[in-house]
Structure formats: C-alpha cells, structure tokens
Amino acid sequence: MTAFWVALAVLVVAFVAGAAFVGLRVLEARKALKSLTRALKVELERIARAGERTNNELETAKKAFERLRASLARLGTARARVRLLREVLAEAEAVLARARAFIPSK
C-alpha cells in the first residue's frame, strides 16, 4: 500500500513540476512575443519612413525629369537653329566665293 502512496506522490510532484515548467515556458513565450511586437513596430515605422522618403525622392525625380524633358526640347530647338545657321553660313560662303572671282586681286 505504501508503494501506491509513493507512486501517487511521485505523480503529483511530476504533475506540479510539469505545470511549473509549462507555466515558465508560457511566460517566456509571452515575453518573446512582446519583444517581437516591439521590434516589429520599430521596423514597420522605419519602413514607413523609408517609404515616405522614397515618395519624396520620386517626386523630386519626376520634377527633374520634367526639367530634363523641357531642356531636351530647348536643345532640339537650339540644334535646329544651329543647323539652319550653318546652312545659311555655307550658302553665304558659296556666294562670297563666287563673288571673289569677279574681284580683282592685287
């Protein structure tokens, strides 16, 4: 009969030790979950700030692209003018060369 009581005592001690072990693990898991929540909050805030910064940089890039597009249009106009001036200059030089044929040289 004493073996029964010893076995029952061992069972109760094992049950209490198991319950304590599970309780400690639950507390550790809860602590880890809180830590994870804080870390996630910090990282999500960092990502949100990076997203805002990226949006600002994108707006700046869009404005720069529009300025570049306007500059390219002005460059195209300037190149057309230069091409026209070169053609006019070449034509004037040709006329001058033909006119020199009639001018006596010393």
FENWO-V950152 format. One record per residue. N is the residue number from 0. RES is the residue in one small letter. SS is DSSP state (H for helix, E for strand, L for the rest). OMEGA is omega as a letter, one per 20 degrees, with the letter a starting at -180 (NA if undefined). Layout:
BEGIN
n	res	ss	omega
N	RES	SS	OMEGA
N	RES	SS	OMEGA
END
This chain:
BEGIN
n	res	ss	omega
0	m	L	r
1	t	H	r
2	a	H	r
3	f	H	a
4	w	H	r
5	v	H	r
6	a	H	r
7	l	H	r
8	a	H	r
9	v	H	r
10	l	H	r
11	v	H	r
12	v	H	r
13	a	H	r
14	f	H	r
15	v	H	r
16	a	H	r
17	g	H	r
18	a	H	r
19	a	H	r
20	f	H	r
21	v	H	r
22	g	H	r
23	l	H	r
24	r	H	r
25	v	H	r
26	l	H	r
27	e	H	r
28	a	H	r
29	r	H	r
30	k	H	r
31	a	H	r
32	l	H	r
33	k	H	r
34	s	H	r
35	l	H	r
36	t	H	r
37	r	H	a
38	a	H	r
39	l	H	r
40	k	H	r
41	v	H	a
42	e	H	r
43	l	H	r
44	e	H	r
45	r	H	r
46	i	H	r
47	a	H	r
48	r	H	r
49	a	H	r
50	g	H	r
51	e	H	r
52	r	H	r
53	t	H	r
54	n	H	r
55	n	H	r
56	e	H	r
57	l	H	r
58	e	H	r
59	t	H	r
60	a	H	r
61	k	H	r
62	k	H	r
63	a	H	r
64	f	H	r
65	e	H	r
66	r	H	r
67	l	H	r
68	r	H	r
69	a	H	r
70	s	H	r
71	l	H	r
72	a	H	r
73	r	H	r
74	l	H	r
75	g	H	r
76	t	H	a
77	a	H	r
78	r	H	r
79	a	H	r
80	r	H	r
81	v	H	r
82	r	H	r
83	l	H	r
84	l	H	r
85	r	H	r
86	e	H	r
87	v	H	r
88	l	H	r
89	a	H	r
90	e	H	r
91	a	H	r
92	e	H	r
93	a	H	r
94	v	H	r
95	l	H	r
96	a	H	r
97	r	H	a
98	a	H	a
99	r	H	r
100	a	L	a
101	f	L	r
102	i	L	a
103	p	L	r
104	s	L	a
105	k	L	NA
END
